[in-house]
Amino acid sequence: MSDAPEASRGPVVTPVRVVIALCLFAPFVAMLWVGSYAKVDPAFIGIPFFYWYQMLWVLISAALTMTAYKLWQRDQRARASQKGGASQ
């Protein structure tokens, strides 16, 4: 019976989950704000800014997604150990 109130409660917002959300949300904001990168200069090895900026975000997005995944795994392990420790 003690699990029922916890199960009916909404999702828990923690600082780690906020960081996870920001890691996943940042690439969308960066790519949807086209006015910030819709220009030719500065060129990088002959590639206009418009193109290399987007390609850079492919790498940044991969790193941020990996970071979010690792943080999520750590958060889930911590929650599981709290539940396991509380029931014993």
PDB file of N, CA, C and O in Angstrom:
ATOM      1  N   MET A   1       0.798  -1.197   0.000  1.00  0.00           N
ATOM      2  CA  MET A   1       0.000   0.000   0.000  1.00  0.00           C
ATOM      3  C   MET A   1       0.845   1.267   0.000  1.00  0.00           C
ATOM      4  O   MET A   1       0.399   2.307  -0.484  1.00  0.00           O
ATOM      5  N   SER A   2       2.045   1.193   0.530  1.00  0.00           N
ATOM      6  CA  SER A   2       2.888   2.385   0.576  1.00  0.00           C
ATOM      7  C   SER A   2       3.372   2.796  -0.807  1.00  0.00           C
ATOM      8  O   SER A   2       3.761   3.948  -1.001  1.00  0.00           O
ATOM      9  N   ASP A   3       3.357   1.868  -1.787  1.00  0.00           N
ATOM     10  CA  ASP A   3       3.767   2.193  -3.153  1.00  0.00           C
ATOM     11  C   ASP A   3       2.693   2.936  -3.930  1.00  0.00           C
ATOM     12  O   ASP A   3       3.009   3.637  -4.892  1.00  0.00           O
ATOM     13  N   ALA A   4       1.447   2.802  -3.544  1.00  0.00           N
ATOM     14  CA  ALA A   4       0.342   3.404  -4.294  1.00  0.00           C
ATOM     15  C   ALA A   4       0.442   4.929  -4.398  1.00  0.00           C
ATOM     16  O   ALA A   4       0.292   5.457  -5.501  1.00  0.00           O
ATOM     17  N   PRO A   5       0.691   5.668  -3.300  1.00  0.00           N
ATOM     18  CA  PRO A   5       0.794   7.125  -3.455  1.00  0.00           C
ATOM     19  C   PRO A   5       1.969   7.523  -4.342  1.00  0.00           C
ATOM     20  O   PRO A   5       1.871   8.477  -5.115  1.00  0.00           O
ATOM     21  N   GLU A   6       3.075   6.799  -4.234  1.00  0.00           N
ATOM     22  CA  GLU A   6       4.232   7.131  -5.052  1.00  0.00           C
ATOM     23  C   GLU A   6       3.961   6.854  -6.533  1.00  0.00           C
ATOM     24  O   GLU A   6       4.386   7.621  -7.397  1.00  0.00           O
ATOM     25  N   ALA A   7       3.262   5.772  -6.822  1.00  0.00           N
ATOM     26  CA  ALA A   7       2.953   5.420  -8.200  1.00  0.00           C
ATOM     27  C   ALA A   7       1.969   6.402  -8.827  1.00  0.00           C
ATOM     28  O   ALA A   7       2.058   6.675 -10.024  1.00  0.00           O
ATOM     29  N   SER A   8       1.046   6.932  -8.055  1.00  0.00           N
ATOM     30  CA  SER A   8       0.052   7.852  -8.592  1.00  0.00           C
ATOM     31  C   SER A   8       0.595   9.272  -8.730  1.00  0.00           C
ATOM     32  O   SER A   8      -0.009  10.115  -9.394  1.00  0.00           O
ATOM     33  N   ARG A   9       1.711   9.523  -8.111  1.00  0.00           N
ATOM     34  CA  ARG A   9       2.336  10.840  -8.195  1.00  0.00           C
ATOM     35  C   ARG A   9       2.873  11.068  -9.595  1.00  0.00           C
ATOM     36  O   ARG A   9       3.237  10.116 -10.285  1.00  0.00           O
ATOM     37  N   GLY A  10       2.924  12.318 -10.016  1.00  0.00           N
ATOM     38  CA  GLY A  10       3.435  12.642 -11.353  1.00  0.00           C
ATOM     39  C   GLY A  10       4.927  12.418 -11.452  1.00  0.00           C
ATOM     40  O   GLY A  10       5.558  11.996 -10.483  1.00  0.00           O
ATOM     41  N   PRO A  11       5.506  12.698 -12.622  1.00  0.00           N
ATOM     42  CA  PRO A  11       6.947  12.517 -12.794  1.00  0.00           C
ATOM     43  C   PRO A  11       7.747  13.442 -11.880  1.00  0.00           C
ATOM     44  O   PRO A  11       7.344  14.570 -11.596  1.00  0.00           O
ATOM     45  N   VAL A  12       8.874  12.940 -11.437  1.00  0.00           N
ATOM     46  CA  VAL A  12       9.728  13.698 -10.533  1.00  0.00           C
ATOM     47  C   VAL A  12      10.724  14.514 -11.356  1.00  0.00           C
ATOM     48  O   VAL A  12      11.415  13.974 -12.219  1.00  0.00           O
ATOM     49  N   VAL A  13      10.792  15.810 -11.084  1.00  0.00           N
ATOM     50  CA  VAL A  13      11.741  16.690 -11.770  1.00  0.00           C
ATOM     51  C   VAL A  13      12.935  16.891 -10.847  1.00  0.00           C
ATOM     52  O   VAL A  13      12.812  17.427  -9.746  1.00  0.00           O
ATOM     53  N   THR A  14      14.101  16.443 -11.329  1.00  0.00           N
ATOM     54  CA  THR A  14      15.334  16.596 -10.561  1.00  0.00           C
ATOM     55  C   THR A  14      16.312  17.424 -11.390  1.00  0.00           C
ATOM     56  O   THR A  14      16.122  17.569 -12.598  1.00  0.00           O
ATOM     57  N   PRO A  15      17.345  17.964 -10.768  1.00  0.00           N
ATOM     58  CA  PRO A  15      18.344  18.720 -11.536  1.00  0.00           C
ATOM     59  C   PRO A  15      18.982  17.894 -12.649  1.00  0.00           C
ATOM     60  O   PRO A  15      19.270  18.426 -13.721  1.00  0.00           O
ATOM     61  N   VAL A  16      19.205  16.614 -12.411  1.00  0.00           N
ATOM     62  CA  VAL A  16      19.805  15.758 -13.437  1.00  0.00           C
ATOM     63  C   VAL A  16      18.867  15.639 -14.632  1.00  0.00           C
ATOM     64  O   VAL A  16      19.312  15.667 -15.780  1.00  0.00           O
ATOM     65  N   ARG A  17      17.591  15.508 -14.369  1.00  0.00           N
ATOM     66  CA  ARG A  17      16.624  15.397 -15.467  1.00  0.00           C
ATOM     67  C   ARG A  17      16.482  16.704 -16.234  1.00  0.00           C
ATOM     68  O   ARG A  17      16.204  16.689 -17.433  1.00  0.00           O
ATOM     69  N   VAL A  18      16.666  17.813 -15.572  1.00  0.00           N
ATOM     70  CA  VAL A  18      16.650  19.106 -16.263  1.00  0.00           C
ATOM     71  C   VAL A  18      17.850  19.203 -17.198  1.00  0.00           C
ATOM     72  O   VAL A  18      17.721  19.681 -18.326  1.00  0.00           O
ATOM     73  N   VAL A  19      19.015  18.754 -16.740  1.00  0.00           N
ATOM     74  CA  VAL A  19      20.212  18.760 -17.581  1.00  0.00           C
ATOM     75  C   VAL A  19      20.009  17.833 -18.784  1.00  0.00           C
ATOM     76  O   VAL A  19      20.404  18.169 -19.900  1.00  0.00           O
ATOM     77  N   ILE A  20      19.400  16.682 -18.561  1.00  0.00           N
ATOM     78  CA  ILE A  20      19.113  15.748 -19.655  1.00  0.00           C
ATOM     79  C   ILE A  20      18.212  16.419 -20.690  1.00  0.00           C
ATOM     80  O   ILE A  20      18.464  16.328 -21.892  1.00  0.00           O
ATOM     81  N   ALA A  21      17.172  17.087 -20.223  1.00  0.00           N
ATOM     82  CA  ALA A  21      16.255  17.769 -21.144  1.00  0.00           C
ATOM     83  C   ALA A  21      16.971  18.866 -21.931  1.00  0.00           C
ATOM     84  O   ALA A  21      16.733  19.027 -23.128  1.00  0.00           O
ATOM     85  N   LEU A  22      17.834  19.610 -21.273  1.00  0.00           N
ATOM     86  CA  LEU A  22      18.577  20.658 -21.969  1.00  0.00           C
ATOM     87  C   LEU A  22      19.524  20.071 -23.017  1.00  0.00           C
ATOM     88  O   LEU A  22      19.673  20.628 -24.105  1.00  0.00           O
ATOM     89  N   CYS A  23      20.158  18.957 -22.688  1.00  0.00           N
ATOM     90  CA  CYS A  23      21.050  18.295 -23.655  1.00  0.00           C
ATOM     91  C   CYS A  23      20.286  17.865 -24.903  1.00  0.00           C
ATOM     92  O   CYS A  23      20.813  17.943 -26.013  1.00  0.00           O
ATOM     93  N   LEU A  24      19.059  17.417 -24.729  1.00  0.00           N
ATOM     94  CA  LEU A  24      18.273  16.961 -25.864  1.00  0.00           C
ATOM     95  C   LEU A  24      17.578  18.097 -26.601  1.00  0.00           C
ATOM     96  O   LEU A  24      17.274  17.968 -27.787  1.00  0.00           O
ATOM     97  N   PHE A  25      17.326  19.195 -25.921  1.00  0.00           N
ATOM     98  CA  PHE A  25      16.594  20.322 -26.504  1.00  0.00           C
ATOM     99  C   PHE A  25      17.513  21.292 -27.250  1.00  0.00           C
ATOM    100  O   PHE A  25      17.084  21.920 -28.218  1.00  0.00           O
ATOM    101  N   ALA A  26      18.756  21.423 -26.819  1.00  0.00           N
ATOM    102  CA  ALA A  26      19.690  22.398 -27.402  1.00  0.00           C
ATOM    103  C   ALA A  26      19.879  22.244 -28.915  1.00  0.00           C
ATOM    104  O   ALA A  26      19.849  23.252 -29.620  1.00  0.00           O
ATOM    105  N   PRO A  27      20.071  21.033 -29.446  1.00  0.00           N
ATOM    106  CA  PRO A  27      20.238  20.916 -30.904  1.00  0.00           C
ATOM    107  C   PRO A  27      19.025  21.388 -31.695  1.00  0.00           C
ATOM    108  O   PRO A  27      19.174  21.951 -32.779  1.00  0.00           O
ATOM    109  N   PHE A  28      17.826  21.163 -31.164  1.00  0.00           N
ATOM    110  CA  PHE A  28      16.621  21.622 -31.851  1.00  0.00           C
ATOM    111  C   PHE A  28      16.588  23.140 -31.936  1.00  0.00           C
ATOM    112  O   PHE A  28      16.287  23.708 -32.985  1.00  0.00           O
ATOM    113  N   VAL A  29      16.898  23.782 -30.830  1.00  0.00           N
ATOM    114  CA  VAL A  29      16.903  25.247 -30.814  1.00  0.00           C
ATOM    115  C   VAL A  29      17.965  25.774 -31.779  1.00  0.00           C
ATOM    116  O   VAL A  29      17.711  26.705 -32.544  1.00  0.00           O
ATOM    117  N   ALA A  30      19.137  25.182 -31.738  1.00  0.00           N
ATOM    118  CA  ALA A  30      20.237  25.645 -32.595  1.00  0.00           C
ATOM    119  C   ALA A  30      19.896  25.511 -34.074  1.00  0.00           C
ATOM    120  O   ALA A  30      20.229  26.392 -34.866  1.00  0.00           O
ATOM    121  N   MET A  31      19.238  24.425 -34.452  1.00  0.00           N
ATOM    122  CA  MET A  31      18.928  24.207 -35.869  1.00  0.00           C
ATOM    123  C   MET A  31      17.672  24.945 -36.323  1.00  0.00           C
ATOM    124  O   MET A  31      17.565  25.310 -37.494  1.00  0.00           O
ATOM    125  N   LEU A  32      16.730  25.169 -35.424  1.00  0.00           N
ATOM    126  CA  LEU A  32      15.511  25.876 -35.811  1.00  0.00           C
ATOM    127  C   LEU A  32      15.707  27.385 -35.880  1.00  0.00           C
ATOM    128  O   LEU A  32      14.914  28.080 -36.514  1.00  0.00           O
ATOM    129  N   TRP A  33      16.746  27.898 -35.240  1.00  0.00           N
ATOM    130  CA  TRP A  33      17.040  29.337 -35.269  1.00  0.00           C
ATOM    131  C   TRP A  33      17.947  29.613 -36.476  1.00  0.00           C
ATOM    132  O   TRP A  33      19.130  29.914 -36.319  1.00  0.00           O
ATOM    133  N   VAL A  34      17.383  29.507 -37.659  1.00  0.00           N
ATOM    134  CA  VAL A  34      18.126  29.594 -38.915  1.00  0.00           C
ATOM    135  C   VAL A  34      18.784  30.958 -39.094  1.00  0.00           C
ATOM    136  O   VAL A  34      19.877  31.042 -39.654  1.00  0.00           O
ATOM    137  N   GLY A  35      18.146  32.013 -38.637  1.00  0.00           N
ATOM    138  CA  GLY A  35      18.708  33.351 -38.783  1.00  0.00           C
ATOM    139  C   GLY A  35      20.082  33.508 -38.154  1.00  0.00           C
ATOM    140  O   GLY A  35      20.845  34.389 -38.550  1.00  0.00           O
ATOM    141  N   SER A  36      20.404  32.672 -37.184  1.00  0.00           N
ATOM    142  CA  SER A  36      21.703  32.779 -36.514  1.00  0.00           C
ATOM    143  C   SER A  36      22.850  32.233 -37.364  1.00  0.00           C
ATOM    144  O   SER A  36      24.007  32.589 -37.138  1.00  0.00           O
ATOM    145  N   TYR A  37      22.546  31.376 -38.334  1.00  0.00           N
ATOM    146  CA  TYR A  37      23.626  30.787 -39.127  1.00  0.00           C
ATOM    147  C   TYR A  37      23.403  30.880 -40.632  1.00  0.00           C
ATOM    148  O   TYR A  37      24.148  30.265 -41.394  1.00  0.00           O
ATOM    149  N   ALA A  38      22.410  31.623 -41.078  1.00  0.00           N
ATOM    150  CA  ALA A  38      22.129  31.758 -42.513  1.00  0.00           C
ATOM    151  C   ALA A  38      23.036  32.825 -43.130  1.00  0.00           C
ATOM    152  O   ALA A  38      22.584  33.908 -43.504  1.00  0.00           O
ATOM    153  N   LYS A  39      24.320  32.492 -43.225  1.00  0.00           N
ATOM    154  CA  LYS A  39      25.304  33.417 -43.803  1.00  0.00           C
ATOM    155  C   LYS A  39      26.459  32.621 -44.390  1.00  0.00           C
ATOM    156  O   LYS A  39      26.592  31.426 -44.124  1.00  0.00           O
ATOM    157  N   VAL A  40      27.276  33.265 -45.171  1.00  0.00           N
ATOM    158  CA  VAL A  40      28.389  32.606 -45.848  1.00  0.00           C
ATOM    159  C   VAL A  40      29.667  32.689 -45.021  1.00  0.00           C
ATOM    160  O   VAL A  40      30.419  31.719 -44.934  1.00  0.00           O
ATOM    161  N   ASP A  41      29.911  33.843 -44.417  1.00  0.00           N
ATOM    162  CA  ASP A  41      31.151  34.053 -43.663  1.00  0.00           C
ATOM    163  C   ASP A  41      30.932  33.793 -42.185  1.00  0.00           C
ATOM    164  O   ASP A  41      29.843  34.084 -41.690  1.00  0.00           O
ATOM    165  N   PRO A  42      31.874  33.277 -41.469  1.00  0.00           N
ATOM    166  CA  PRO A  42      33.238  32.914 -41.858  1.00  0.00           C
ATOM    167  C   PRO A  42      33.277  31.535 -42.504  1.00  0.00           C
ATOM    168  O   PRO A  42      32.658  30.586 -42.021  1.00  0.00           O
ATOM    169  N   ALA A  43      33.993  31.448 -43.570  1.00  0.00           N
ATOM    170  CA  ALA A  43      34.186  30.165 -44.248  1.00  0.00           C
ATOM    171  C   ALA A  43      35.286  29.381 -43.538  1.00  0.00           C
ATOM    172  O   ALA A  43      36.216  29.963 -42.979  1.00  0.00           O
ATOM    173  N   PHE A  44      35.171  28.074 -43.566  1.00  0.00           N
ATOM    174  CA  PHE A  44      36.160  27.190 -42.939  1.00  0.00           C
ATOM    175  C   PHE A  44      36.634  26.224 -44.014  1.00  0.00           C
ATOM    176  O   PHE A  44      35.848  25.434 -44.536  1.00  0.00           O
ATOM    177  N   ILE A  45      37.905  26.287 -44.341  1.00  0.00           N
ATOM    178  CA  ILE A  45      38.542  25.531 -45.429  1.00  0.00           C
ATOM    179  C   ILE A  45      37.691  25.557 -46.710  1.00  0.00           C
ATOM    180  O   ILE A  45      37.528  24.541 -47.386  1.00  0.00           O
ATOM    181  N   GLY A  46      37.168  26.718 -47.013  1.00  0.00           N
ATOM    182  CA  GLY A  46      36.399  26.921 -48.226  1.00  0.00           C
ATOM    183  C   GLY A  46      34.925  26.553 -48.132  1.00  0.00           C
ATOM    184  O   GLY A  46      34.185  26.707 -49.104  1.00  0.00           O
ATOM    185  N   ILE A  47      34.492  26.069 -46.973  1.00  0.00           N
ATOM    186  CA  ILE A  47      33.089  25.672 -46.784  1.00  0.00           C
ATOM    187  C   ILE A  47      32.346  26.832 -46.131  1.00  0.00           C
ATOM    188  O   ILE A  47      32.772  27.314 -45.081  1.00  0.00           O
ATOM    189  N   PRO A  48      31.240  27.294 -46.728  1.00  0.00           N
ATOM    190  CA  PRO A  48      30.486  28.402 -46.135  1.00  0.00           C
ATOM    191  C   PRO A  48      29.987  28.059 -44.735  1.00  0.00           C
ATOM    192  O   PRO A  48      29.730  26.898 -44.416  1.00  0.00           O
ATOM    193  N   PHE A  49      29.858  29.086 -43.916  1.00  0.00           N
ATOM    194  CA  PHE A  49      29.432  28.937 -42.520  1.00  0.00           C
ATOM    195  C   PHE A  49      28.137  28.138 -42.406  1.00  0.00           C
ATOM    196  O   PHE A  49      28.004  27.285 -41.528  1.00  0.00           O
ATOM    197  N   PHE A  50      27.184  28.416 -43.292  1.00  0.00           N
ATOM    198  CA  PHE A  50      25.884  27.747 -43.256  1.00  0.00           C
ATOM    199  C   PHE A  50      26.029  26.230 -43.205  1.00  0.00           C
ATOM    200  O   PHE A  50      25.298  25.563 -42.472  1.00  0.00           O
ATOM    201  N   TYR A  51      26.962  25.683 -43.971  1.00  0.00           N
ATOM    202  CA  TYR A  51      27.129  24.229 -44.037  1.00  0.00           C
ATOM    203  C   TYR A  51      27.962  23.673 -42.899  1.00  0.00           C
ATOM    204  O   TYR A  51      27.580  22.676 -42.287  1.00  0.00           O
ATOM    205  N   TRP A  52      29.113  24.308 -42.598  1.00  0.00           N
ATOM    206  CA  TRP A  52      29.959  23.716 -41.560  1.00  0.00           C
ATOM    207  C   TRP A  52      29.353  23.868 -40.174  1.00  0.00           C
ATOM    208  O   TRP A  52      29.623  23.055 -39.290  1.00  0.00           O
ATOM    209  N   TYR A  53      28.542  24.892 -39.973  1.00  0.00           N
ATOM    210  CA  TYR A  53      27.853  25.056 -38.685  1.00  0.00           C
ATOM    211  C   TYR A  53      26.889  23.896 -38.448  1.00  0.00           C
ATOM    212  O   TYR A  53      26.829  23.343 -37.350  1.00  0.00           O
ATOM    213  N   GLN A  54      26.142  23.536 -39.477  1.00  0.00           N
ATOM    214  CA  GLN A  54      25.203  22.412 -39.340  1.00  0.00           C
ATOM    215  C   GLN A  54      25.932  21.088 -39.144  1.00  0.00           C
ATOM    216  O   GLN A  54      25.496  20.249 -38.355  1.00  0.00           O
ATOM    217  N   MET A  55      27.024  20.899 -39.847  1.00  0.00           N
ATOM    218  CA  MET A  55      27.797  19.665 -39.683  1.00  0.00           C
ATOM    219  C   MET A  55      28.423  19.591 -38.285  1.00  0.00           C
ATOM    220  O   MET A  55      28.519  18.512 -37.701  1.00  0.00           O
ATOM    221  N   LEU A  56      28.841  20.723 -37.763  1.00  0.00           N
ATOM    222  CA  LEU A  56      29.364  20.763 -36.397  1.00  0.00           C
ATOM    223  C   LEU A  56      28.285  20.348 -35.394  1.00  0.00           C
ATOM    224  O   LEU A  56      28.570  19.655 -34.418  1.00  0.00           O
ATOM    225  N   TRP A  57      27.060  20.773 -35.642  1.00  0.00           N
ATOM    226  CA  TRP A  57      25.963  20.402 -34.748  1.00  0.00           C
ATOM    227  C   TRP A  57      25.630  18.915 -34.815  1.00  0.00           C
ATOM    228  O   TRP A  57      25.056  18.377 -33.868  1.00  0.00           O
ATOM    229  N   VAL A  58      25.970  18.251 -35.892  1.00  0.00           N
ATOM    230  CA  VAL A  58      25.794  16.796 -35.940  1.00  0.00           C
ATOM    231  C   VAL A  58      26.677  16.156 -34.871  1.00  0.00           C
ATOM    232  O   VAL A  58      26.226  15.284 -34.127  1.00  0.00           O
ATOM    233  N   LEU A  59      27.926  16.588 -34.796  1.00  0.00           N
ATOM    234  CA  LEU A  59      28.854  16.059 -33.777  1.00  0.00           C
ATOM    235  C   LEU A  59      28.431  16.468 -32.366  1.00  0.00           C
ATOM    236  O   LEU A  59      28.441  15.655 -31.442  1.00  0.00           O
ATOM    237  N   ILE A  60      28.058  17.742 -32.215  1.00  0.00           N
ATOM    238  CA  ILE A  60      27.628  18.231 -30.900  1.00  0.00           C
ATOM    239  C   ILE A  60      26.379  17.486 -30.439  1.00  0.00           C
ATOM    240  O   ILE A  60      26.266  17.120 -29.269  1.00  0.00           O
ATOM    241  N   SER A  61      25.444  17.264 -31.360  1.00  0.00           N
ATOM    242  CA  SER A  61      24.214  16.545 -31.015  1.00  0.00           C
ATOM    243  C   SER A  61      24.504  15.121 -30.566  1.00  0.00           C
ATOM    244  O   SER A  61      23.904  14.629 -29.610  1.00  0.00           O
ATOM    245  N   ALA A  62      25.418  14.467 -31.254  1.00  0.00           N
ATOM    246  CA  ALA A  62      25.788  13.107 -30.855  1.00  0.00           C
ATOM    247  C   ALA A  62      26.389  13.102 -29.451  1.00  0.00           C
ATOM    248  O   ALA A  62      26.060  12.237 -28.638  1.00  0.00           O
ATOM    249  N   ALA A  63      27.260  14.055 -29.166  1.00  0.00           N
ATOM    250  CA  ALA A  63      27.877  14.140 -27.838  1.00  0.00           C
ATOM    251  C   ALA A  63      26.840  14.457 -26.759  1.00  0.00           C
ATOM    252  O   ALA A  63      26.876  13.881 -25.671  1.00  0.00           O
ATOM    253  N   LEU A  64      25.926  15.366 -27.060  1.00  0.00           N
ATOM    254  CA  LEU A  64      24.889  15.716 -26.085  1.00  0.00           C
ATOM    255  C   LEU A  64      23.918  14.563 -25.848  1.00  0.00           C
ATOM    256  O   LEU A  64      23.474  14.346 -24.720  1.00  0.00           O
ATOM    257  N   THR A  65      23.589  13.830 -26.898  1.00  0.00           N
ATOM    258  CA  THR A  65      22.702  12.677 -26.748  1.00  0.00           C
ATOM    259  C   THR A  65      23.373  11.592 -25.915  1.00  0.00           C
ATOM    260  O   THR A  65      22.732  10.978 -25.062  1.00  0.00           O
ATOM    261  N   MET A  66      24.659  11.353 -26.158  1.00  0.00           N
ATOM    262  CA  MET A  66      25.393  10.372 -25.359  1.00  0.00           C
ATOM    263  C   MET A  66      25.457  10.805 -23.896  1.00  0.00           C
ATOM    264  O   MET A  66      25.284   9.985 -22.994  1.00  0.00           O
ATOM    265  N   THR A  67      25.703  12.082 -23.666  1.00  0.00           N
ATOM    266  CA  THR A  67      25.730  12.607 -22.299  1.00  0.00           C
ATOM    267  C   THR A  67      24.382  12.423 -21.624  1.00  0.00           C
ATOM    268  O   THR A  67      24.318  11.990 -20.474  1.00  0.00           O
ATOM    269  N   ALA A  68      23.306  12.749 -22.329  1.00  0.00           N
ATOM    270  CA  ALA A  68      21.959  12.591 -21.771  1.00  0.00           C
ATOM    271  C   ALA A  68      21.682  11.124 -21.443  1.00  0.00           C
ATOM    272  O   ALA A  68      21.095  10.820 -20.405  1.00  0.00           O
ATOM    273  N   TYR A  69      22.097  10.228 -22.311  1.00  0.00           N
ATOM    274  CA  TYR A  69      21.885   8.799 -22.085  1.00  0.00           C
ATOM    275  C   TYR A  69      22.642   8.314 -20.853  1.00  0.00           C
ATOM    276  O   TYR A  69      22.094   7.584 -20.027  1.00  0.00           O
ATOM    277  N   LYS A  70      23.895   8.722 -20.736  1.00  0.00           N
ATOM    278  CA  LYS A  70      24.694   8.309 -19.576  1.00  0.00           C
ATOM    279  C   LYS A  70      24.113   8.879 -18.281  1.00  0.00           C
ATOM    280  O   LYS A  70      24.080   8.187 -17.263  1.00  0.00           O
ATOM    281  N   LEU A  71      23.656  10.130 -18.310  1.00  0.00           N
ATOM    282  CA  LEU A  71      23.029  10.725 -17.130  1.00  0.00           C
ATOM    283  C   LEU A  71      21.736   9.996 -16.776  1.00  0.00           C
ATOM    284  O   LEU A  71      21.442   9.782 -15.600  1.00  0.00           O
ATOM    285  N   TRP A  72      20.965   9.615 -17.794  1.00  0.00           N
ATOM    286  CA  TRP A  72      19.717   8.887 -17.559  1.00  0.00           C
ATOM    287  C   TRP A  72      20.002   7.526 -16.922  1.00  0.00           C
ATOM    288  O   TRP A  72      19.318   7.118 -15.983  1.00  0.00           O
ATOM    289  N   GLN A  73      21.004   6.833 -17.433  1.00  0.00           N
ATOM    290  CA  GLN A  73      21.373   5.545 -16.843  1.00  0.00           C
ATOM    291  C   GLN A  73      21.767   5.713 -15.379  1.00  0.00           C
ATOM    292  O   GLN A  73      21.337   4.939 -14.524  1.00  0.00           O
ATOM    293  N   ARG A  74      22.577   6.719 -15.093  1.00  0.00           N
ATOM    294  CA  ARG A  74      23.015   6.964 -13.716  1.00  0.00           C
ATOM    295  C   ARG A  74      21.823   7.304 -12.819  1.00  0.00           C
ATOM    296  O   ARG A  74      21.747   6.846 -11.679  1.00  0.00           O
ATOM    297  N   ASP A  75      20.894   8.111 -13.343  1.00  0.00           N
ATOM    298  CA  ASP A  75      19.704   8.485 -12.584  1.00  0.00           C
ATOM    299  C   ASP A  75      18.842   7.257 -12.291  1.00  0.00           C
ATOM    300  O   ASP A  75      18.337   7.103 -11.178  1.00  0.00           O
ATOM    301  N   GLN A  76      18.674   6.393 -13.275  1.00  0.00           N
ATOM    302  CA  GLN A  76      17.859   5.191 -13.087  1.00  0.00           C
ATOM    303  C   GLN A  76      18.503   4.232 -12.091  1.00  0.00           C
ATOM    304  O   GLN A  76      17.805   3.624 -11.280  1.00  0.00           O
ATOM    305  N   ARG A  77      19.829   4.091 -12.144  1.00  0.00           N
ATOM    306  CA  ARG A  77      20.522   3.237 -11.167  1.00  0.00           C
ATOM    307  C   ARG A  77      20.358   3.792  -9.756  1.00  0.00           C
ATOM    308  O   ARG A  77      20.139   3.036  -8.809  1.00  0.00           O
ATOM    309  N   ALA A  78      20.464   5.110  -9.615  1.00  0.00           N
ATOM    310  CA  ALA A  78      20.317   5.730  -8.296  1.00  0.00           C
ATOM    311  C   ALA A  78      18.898   5.541  -7.767  1.00  0.00           C
ATOM    312  O   ALA A  78      18.710   5.257  -6.584  1.00  0.00           O
ATOM    313  N   ARG A  79      17.902   5.697  -8.632  1.00  0.00           N
ATOM    314  CA  ARG A  79      16.511   5.510  -8.208  1.00  0.00           C
ATOM    315  C   ARG A  79      16.248   4.058  -7.829  1.00  0.00           C
ATOM    316  O   ARG A  79      15.540   3.787  -6.859  1.00  0.00           O
ATOM    317  N   ALA A  80      16.814   3.122  -8.589  1.00  0.00           N
ATOM    318  CA  ALA A  80      16.620   1.703  -8.287  1.00  0.00           C
ATOM    319  C   ALA A  80      17.277   1.339  -6.964  1.00  0.00           C
ATOM    320  O   ALA A  80      16.718   0.563  -6.189  1.00  0.00           O
ATOM    321  N   SER A  81      18.453   1.888  -6.697  1.00  0.00           N
ATOM    322  CA  SER A  81      19.118   1.572  -5.436  1.00  0.00           C
ATOM    323  C   SER A  81      18.397   2.221  -4.244  1.00  0.00           C
ATOM    324  O   SER A  81      18.395   1.671  -3.143  1.00  0.00           O
ATOM    325  N   GLN A  82      17.790   3.386  -4.469  1.00  0.00           N
ATOM    326  CA  GLN A  82      16.994   4.018  -3.406  1.00  0.00           C
ATOM    327  C   GLN A  82      15.770   3.177  -3.083  1.00  0.00           C
ATOM    328  O   GLN A  82      15.436   2.979  -1.915  1.00  0.00           O
ATOM    329  N   LYS A  83      15.104   2.684  -4.116  1.00  0.00           N
ATOM    330  CA  LYS A  83      13.916   1.850  -3.888  1.00  0.00           C
ATOM    331  C   LYS A  83      14.309   0.536  -3.217  1.00  0.00           C
ATOM    332  O   LYS A  83      13.615   0.060  -2.318  1.00  0.00           O
ATOM    333  N   GLY A  84      15.429  -0.048  -3.660  1.00  0.00           N
ATOM    334  CA  GLY A  84      15.888  -1.301  -3.074  1.00  0.00           C
ATOM    335  C   GLY A  84      16.323  -1.108  -1.628  1.00  0.00           C
ATOM    336  O   GLY A  84      16.064  -1.970  -0.788  1.00  0.00           O
ATOM    337  N   GLY A  85      16.976   0.004  -1.327  1.00  0.00           N
ATOM    338  CA  GLY A  85      17.444   0.307   0.026  1.00  0.00           C
ATOM    339  C   GLY A  85      16.293   0.660   0.952  1.00  0.00           C
ATOM    340  O   GLY A  85      16.341   0.351   2.143  1.00  0.00           O
ATOM    341  N   ALA A  86      15.259   1.302   0.423  1.00  0.00           N
ATOM    342  CA  ALA A  86      14.123   1.718   1.241  1.00  0.00           C
ATOM    343  C   ALA A  86      13.264   0.528   1.633  1.00  0.00           C
ATOM    344  O   ALA A  86      12.669   0.540   2.710  1.00  0.00           O
ATOM    345  N   SER A  87      13.177  -0.506   0.787  1.00  0.00           N
ATOM    346  CA  SER A  87      12.302  -1.629   1.085  1.00  0.00           C
ATOM    347  C   SER A  87      12.964  -2.639   2.029  1.00  0.00           C
ATOM    348  O   SER A  87      12.278  -3.495   2.587  1.00  0.00           O
ATOM    349  N   GLN A  88      14.279  -2.553   2.213  1.00  0.00           N
ATOM    350  CA  GLN A  88      14.957  -3.525   3.077  1.00  0.00           C
ATOM    351  C   GLN A  88      14.983  -3.066   4.503  1.00  0.00           C
ATOM    352  O   GLN A  88      15.515  -3.763   5.366  1.00  0.00           O
TER     353      GLN A  88
END
